[in-house]
Amino acid sequence: MADQQPSVVELQARWDKIRVANLYDTLDSMGYGNQCLDLGIKPLFPQQHMAGQVITALGSAYPVPKGDAAEEGWAENYFEKLRGMLYPGCVVVIESGGEQHAGKFGEMTSWALKQGGAHGIVIDSYIRDYLGLEIIPGFTACVRGTSPIESSARWRMTALNVTIGMPGTLTSRVKVSPGDWIIGEADGVVLVPQAIAMETLVKVEEMEAREQGMREDFAKGVSFDEAFNKWGRA
Protein backbone atom coordinates (compact mmCIF):
# COMPACT_ATOMS: atom_id res chain seq x y z
CA MET A 1 0.00 0.00 0.00
CA ALA A 2 1.32 3.43 -0.94
CA ASP A 3 2.11 5.85 1.87
CA GLN A 4 -0.89 7.99 2.65
CA GLN A 5 -0.31 11.66 1.92
CA PRO A 6 -0.86 14.06 4.82
CA SER A 7 -4.11 16.01 4.74
CA VAL A 8 -4.32 19.78 4.38
CA VAL A 9 -5.23 20.02 8.07
CA GLU A 10 -2.18 17.96 9.06
CA LEU A 11 0.10 20.05 6.87
CA GLN A 12 -1.42 23.28 8.16
CA ALA A 13 -0.65 22.23 11.73
CA ARG A 14 2.98 21.63 10.76
CA TRP A 15 3.30 24.94 8.90
CA ASP A 16 1.75 26.74 11.85
CA LYS A 17 4.85 25.88 13.93
CA ILE A 18 7.25 27.42 11.42
CA ARG A 19 8.92 30.79 12.05
CA VAL A 20 8.93 33.09 9.06
CA ALA A 21 12.64 33.97 9.32
CA ASN A 22 13.57 30.28 9.20
CA LEU A 23 11.22 29.79 6.27
CA TYR A 24 12.83 32.66 4.41
CA ASP A 25 16.32 31.25 5.02
CA THR A 26 15.21 27.85 3.76
CA LEU A 27 13.64 29.24 0.60
CA ASP A 28 16.62 31.50 -0.01
CA SER A 29 18.98 28.51 0.17
CA MET A 30 16.76 26.73 -2.37
CA GLY A 31 16.97 29.64 -4.83
CA TYR A 32 13.60 31.19 -3.94
CA GLY A 33 14.70 34.39 -2.24
CA ASN A 34 11.92 36.60 -3.63
CA GLN A 35 8.96 35.01 -1.85
CA CYS A 36 8.48 37.65 0.87
CA LEU A 37 5.48 39.91 0.41
CA ASP A 38 5.77 43.66 0.90
CA LEU A 39 6.82 44.20 4.51
CA GLY A 40 3.87 46.55 4.97
CA ILE A 41 1.63 43.47 4.90
CA LYS A 42 1.78 41.84 8.33
CA PRO A 43 -0.52 40.41 10.99
CA LEU A 44 -2.76 43.13 12.34
CA PHE A 45 -1.97 41.77 15.80
CA PRO A 46 1.79 41.08 15.94
CA GLN A 47 1.56 38.19 18.42
CA GLN A 48 -0.51 36.13 15.96
CA HIS A 49 0.80 33.50 13.55
CA MET A 50 -0.92 32.47 10.32
CA ALA A 51 -0.40 29.49 8.04
CA GLY A 52 -2.56 27.87 5.42
CA GLN A 53 -3.09 26.73 1.85
CA VAL A 54 -4.04 29.52 -0.52
CA ILE A 55 -7.40 30.35 -2.01
CA THR A 56 -7.08 33.50 -4.13
CA ALA A 57 -9.39 36.38 -4.96
CA LEU A 58 -8.85 39.22 -7.41
CA GLY A 59 -10.49 42.58 -6.84
CA SER A 60 -11.28 45.73 -8.76
CA ALA A 61 -11.38 49.37 -7.69
CA TYR A 62 -14.68 49.90 -9.50
CA PRO A 63 -18.01 49.57 -7.70
CA VAL A 64 -20.68 47.01 -8.44
CA PRO A 65 -23.13 48.49 -10.96
CA LYS A 66 -26.61 49.27 -9.68
CA GLY A 67 -30.08 48.82 -11.13
CA ASP A 68 -30.45 47.44 -14.65
CA ALA A 69 -26.69 47.13 -15.16
CA ALA A 70 -26.45 44.90 -12.10
CA GLU A 71 -29.26 42.69 -13.39
CA GLU A 72 -27.60 42.35 -16.79
CA GLY A 73 -24.18 41.20 -15.69
CA TRP A 74 -23.34 41.61 -12.02
CA ALA A 75 -25.78 39.39 -10.19
CA GLU A 76 -23.04 36.92 -9.27
CA ASN A 77 -22.19 37.07 -5.57
CA TYR A 78 -18.46 36.47 -5.26
CA PHE A 79 -18.52 36.41 -1.49
CA GLU A 80 -20.95 33.48 -1.47
CA LYS A 81 -18.89 31.73 -4.14
CA LEU A 82 -15.78 32.25 -2.04
CA ARG A 83 -17.49 30.76 1.00
CA GLY A 84 -18.29 27.70 -1.08
CA MET A 85 -14.59 27.21 -1.85
CA LEU A 86 -13.37 27.30 1.74
CA TYR A 87 -11.96 24.23 3.49
CA PRO A 88 -10.19 23.54 6.79
CA GLY A 89 -6.59 24.73 6.65
CA CYS A 90 -7.00 27.41 3.98
CA VAL A 91 -6.06 31.10 3.89
CA VAL A 92 -7.75 33.63 1.58
CA VAL A 93 -5.29 35.86 -0.30
CA ILE A 94 -6.70 38.96 -2.01
CA GLU A 95 -5.12 41.18 -4.64
CA SER A 96 -7.13 44.38 -4.26
CA GLY A 97 -6.68 45.69 -7.80
CA GLY A 98 -5.40 49.09 -6.76
CA GLU A 99 -8.09 50.33 -4.37
CA GLN A 100 -6.10 51.44 -1.34
CA HIS A 101 -8.57 53.18 0.96
CA ALA A 102 -11.58 50.99 1.73
CA GLY A 103 -11.58 48.15 4.22
CA LYS A 104 -12.06 44.91 2.31
CA PHE A 105 -13.71 42.40 4.61
CA GLY A 106 -14.23 43.00 8.31
CA GLU A 107 -15.30 41.33 11.53
CA MET A 108 -18.49 39.62 10.34
CA THR A 109 -17.18 38.48 6.97
CA SER A 110 -14.02 37.21 8.67
CA TRP A 111 -16.18 35.16 11.01
CA ALA A 112 -17.78 33.64 7.91
CA LEU A 113 -14.35 32.71 6.55
CA LYS A 114 -13.34 31.27 9.93
CA GLN A 115 -16.49 29.16 10.08
CA GLY A 116 -15.67 27.80 6.62
CA GLY A 117 -12.27 26.59 7.80
CA ALA A 118 -10.02 29.52 6.95
CA HIS A 119 -7.14 30.33 9.29
CA GLY A 120 -6.67 33.84 7.98
CA ILE A 121 -6.86 36.42 5.24
CA VAL A 122 -4.07 38.30 3.44
CA ILE A 123 -4.91 41.58 1.67
CA ASP A 124 -2.56 44.01 -0.07
CA SER A 125 -4.75 46.78 1.33
CA TYR A 126 -6.96 47.41 4.38
CA ILE A 127 -9.55 45.64 6.48
CA ARG A 128 -12.21 46.94 8.91
CA ASP A 129 -13.22 46.33 12.52
CA TYR A 130 -9.95 46.21 14.46
CA LEU A 131 -11.54 45.39 17.82
CA GLY A 132 -13.73 42.63 16.43
CA LEU A 133 -10.95 40.95 14.46
CA GLU A 134 -8.76 40.63 17.53
CA ILE A 135 -11.10 38.17 19.24
CA ILE A 136 -11.78 35.75 16.35
CA PRO A 137 -10.04 32.59 17.59
CA GLY A 138 -7.49 30.98 15.29
CA PHE A 139 -7.92 33.62 12.60
CA THR A 140 -5.21 36.09 11.52
CA ALA A 141 -5.56 39.10 9.22
CA CYS A 142 -2.33 40.02 7.41
CA VAL A 143 -2.99 43.47 5.96
CA ARG A 144 -1.61 47.00 5.67
CA GLY A 145 -3.83 48.19 8.48
CA THR A 146 -7.44 49.09 9.17
CA SER A 147 -9.81 51.57 7.58
CA PRO A 148 -13.36 52.63 8.49
CA ILE A 149 -14.26 53.17 4.83
CA GLU A 150 -16.95 50.81 3.54
CA SER A 151 -15.89 48.91 0.42
CA SER A 152 -19.25 47.91 -1.06
CA ALA A 153 -19.58 51.08 -3.18
CA ARG A 154 -15.87 51.30 -3.99
CA TRP A 155 -14.52 47.79 -4.51
CA ARG A 156 -15.59 44.34 -5.60
CA MET A 157 -14.17 40.88 -6.20
CA THR A 158 -13.99 39.96 -9.87
CA ALA A 159 -12.39 36.50 -9.93
CA LEU A 160 -11.69 33.60 -7.57
CA ASN A 161 -8.98 30.94 -7.49
CA VAL A 162 -6.91 32.49 -10.26
CA THR A 163 -3.20 33.29 -10.19
CA ILE A 164 -2.64 36.75 -8.73
CA GLY A 165 0.33 38.99 -7.98
CA MET A 166 0.92 40.41 -4.51
CA PRO A 167 3.40 43.25 -3.94
CA GLY A 168 6.82 41.94 -2.95
CA THR A 169 9.77 43.17 -0.92
CA LEU A 170 12.73 42.09 -3.08
CA THR A 171 10.70 41.89 -6.26
CA SER A 172 7.82 43.98 -7.56
CA ARG A 173 5.29 41.15 -7.46
CA VAL A 174 5.11 37.73 -5.84
CA LYS A 175 3.16 35.19 -7.88
CA VAL A 176 0.40 33.55 -5.82
CA SER A 177 -1.52 30.55 -7.12
CA PRO A 178 -4.31 28.48 -5.59
CA GLY A 179 -2.79 25.62 -3.60
CA ASP A 180 0.37 27.48 -2.60
CA TRP A 181 1.15 27.81 1.11
CA ILE A 182 1.43 31.12 2.93
CA ILE A 183 2.89 31.80 6.37
CA GLY A 184 2.77 35.10 8.24
CA GLU A 185 3.86 36.55 11.57
CA ALA A 186 5.34 39.78 12.90
CA ASP A 187 8.47 39.41 10.74
CA GLY A 188 6.41 39.36 7.53
CA VAL A 189 4.47 37.12 5.15
CA VAL A 190 6.15 34.51 2.94
CA LEU A 191 4.66 32.53 0.04
CA VAL A 192 5.71 28.93 -0.68
CA PRO A 193 4.91 27.63 -4.19
CA GLN A 194 2.95 24.41 -4.09
CA ALA A 195 5.50 22.58 -6.27
CA ILE A 196 8.20 22.90 -3.58
CA ALA A 197 6.00 23.02 -0.48
CA MET A 198 6.73 19.56 0.92
CA GLU A 199 10.47 19.80 0.27
CA THR A 200 10.51 23.21 1.92
CA LEU A 201 8.51 22.05 4.92
CA VAL A 202 10.81 19.12 5.64
CA LYS A 203 13.90 21.32 5.38
CA VAL A 204 12.56 24.13 7.53
CA GLU A 205 11.35 21.68 10.18
CA GLU A 206 14.91 20.38 10.43
CA MET A 207 16.13 23.97 10.83
CA GLU A 208 13.53 24.59 13.52
CA ALA A 209 14.74 21.50 15.39
CA ARG A 210 18.33 22.74 15.34
CA GLU A 211 17.28 26.15 16.64
CA GLN A 212 15.28 24.55 19.42
CA GLY A 213 18.33 22.52 20.34
CA MET A 214 20.29 25.75 20.70
CA ARG A 215 17.58 27.31 22.89
CA GLU A 216 17.57 24.31 25.19
CA ASP A 217 21.35 24.38 25.45
CA PHE A 218 21.31 28.10 26.23
CA ALA A 219 18.80 27.42 29.01
CA LYS A 220 21.30 24.92 30.47
CA GLY A 221 24.06 27.51 30.42
CA VAL A 222 25.88 26.28 27.31
CA SER A 223 27.96 29.02 25.70
CA PHE A 224 27.01 30.48 22.34
CA ASP A 225 30.17 29.15 20.67
CA GLU A 226 29.62 25.62 21.96
CA ALA A 227 25.94 25.61 20.98
CA PHE A 228 26.69 27.08 17.57
CA ASN A 229 29.36 24.46 16.88
CA LYS A 230 26.84 21.77 17.83
CA TRP A 231 23.71 23.05 16.07
CA GLY A 232 24.97 25.53 13.44
CA ARG A 233 22.30 28.22 13.83
CA ALA A 234 22.88 31.89 14.54
N, C-alpha and C positions, 0 to 999 in steps of 0.2 A: 504494500500500500504506500502510495506517495505521501510524503510529509505534508501535513495539513498547513496551509498558509495562515498566518495570524490574521485575525479580523481587524477591521478598521478600529474598533473600540480598543482592542489589545494594543495595536500600534499607537493609537492616540495616547494611551496611558504611558507608554514608553517615551514618546516624544515629549510628554508633559514634564518629564524629569530632566530634560536637557537644557543646559544653560546656553543662551544665545551666543556668548563669546566663544565657547567651545565649539558650537556648531559652525560659527564663522571660520574658526581656525581649521576645522576639518574640511569644509568646502574649499577654502583657499588652497589647502594642500592638495586637493583633488583637481585644481584648475578651475574652480568655480568661485572666484573671488568677488564677483559683481552681483551677488544675490541679496545684498542688504537693501531694504527699502529706504527711502528718504528718512533721515534720522528725525525729522519732524513728526513722523508717524510712530507713535508709541502707545503703550497702554495708558488709558486715561487715569488709571490708579496704579502708580508705579510698583506697588507690592504684588500686583497680579501677574500671572504667567498664563500664556495662551498657546495652545498647540492644536492642530487639527488638519484634516484633509480638505482641500479647497473646493468650494462651489463659487463660481464667479458670477458677477453681475456688472453690466455696462450701463452707464447712465448718460443722460443728456441734460444740458443746461436749459432746454426749452420746456415750457409747461405743457401739461396735457391739454389738448384742445377741448373746448366746451361745446355744448349744444349739438348741432347737426354734425359738425366735424368729428366730434367724439363718437357719435353713433356710426359714422362711416368707416372709421379705421382705428379707433383708439379704445375700443371696449375691453380689450384684453387687460386683465389685472395681473401685472407682473409680480406683485407682492404675494398673491395667492399661488401663482405658479411657483415662485421661489419656495414657499412653505411646502409645497408638494415635492420638492427636490431634496429637502433636508433629510439627514440621517444621523444617528449617533456617531459622534467623533468628527463632525464637519466644522468648518469655519467659513463664513461668507466673506468674500473679498470683493470690494466694489471700487471700480474705476468711475469717478464721478462725472467725467466728460467735461471738466473745466469749470463747473459751478462751484465757487469757493466761499460762499457765504451762508447758505442754508444748512440746517442740521438734517442730514439724511438719516433716517431712523431715529429712534428714541427709546424711552423706557418701555412703553407698551409693545412696540414692534420687536424690541429686543427680547422681551419675555416670550413672544411668539416664536422667535428663532430658537431660544433656549428650550422651549417645550418640544420643538421639533428635533432636538438632539444637537444643536449647534453649541460649540464651546466658545464662540466669539464672533466678532465682526471686525474687519479691517477696511477702513475707508481712507482714501487720499484727500479727505476733506473733513467736515465737521459732523457731529452728532448732537442730539438734544438730551436734556433731562439728566444733568450731572448727578443730582442726589438720588434719583431713582435707579440709575445704572449701577451705582456703587453697591447696591444690596441684592442684585441678581446673582444667586449662587452659581459658581462654576462658569461664569460668563464674563469674557473680557472684551472690551472695546479698544481697539488700537486705531487711533485717529489723530488728527491735528489738534483737536480740542473740542470745545462745545460752543454751540450757537443757539440763541433763542429763536432764530428765524425759521419759520415754517417752510418746508420744502415743497408742499403739494402744488403750489402755484408757480414754482420756480425750477423744479427738477423732476425728472422721471427716470425710471429704469426702461431701457430699450431692448436689452438682450440678456439672456441667462445662459450660463455654462458655455461661454465662448472664451477664447483666449483674449486676455486683456493685457495692458501694460501699466504697471504702477511706477510712480516716480522712484528713481534709485538714488543711492548715495555716491557710488563710484562709477555709475553709468546713468545715462539719462532715463532709461526705462528698464524695469525688470519684467521679463515675460512671465505671466502667470496663467497657467492652464488648469482646467478642472482636473482634479486628481492629484495635483501637486500637494506638498505639505508645507505648512507655514507655522513658524514659531515666533512668539513675541514676548518680550519682557522689557524692563526698564532700559536695558542697553540698546534695544532696537528690535526690528522685525526682519526675519530672514526667511527667504523662500527656498525650498528644496524641490527641484524638479522630480517628478514622479519616477523617471527612468533611473535615477540614482538614489532614490530615497532609502531603500533597504541597505545598500552598501554604506551610505552616509550614516544611517542610524547605528549600525554595528560599530563603525569606526568611532563615532562620537561617544557611544556608550563606553567603549574601552578607554577613551580619554577621560571621561567622567570618573571612571573607576580609579584611574591613576591620580587624579586630583583629590579624590576622597581619601586615598591612601596617604597623600601628603598632609591633608587636614588632620587625620587621625594621628599621624606621627608628630605634627606640631603640638597637638593637645597633650602628647606624652613628653614633650620637652625636647624632641629631636631637633637638631639645628637645621637651618635652611639648607646649607650645603649638603649635609648628609641625606636629607629628604629628597633634595633635587637629584642627587646622584642615584638614588634608589628609584624614584618615580619619573623623573624627567619632565616635570611641569613647572612653569614659572609664570 
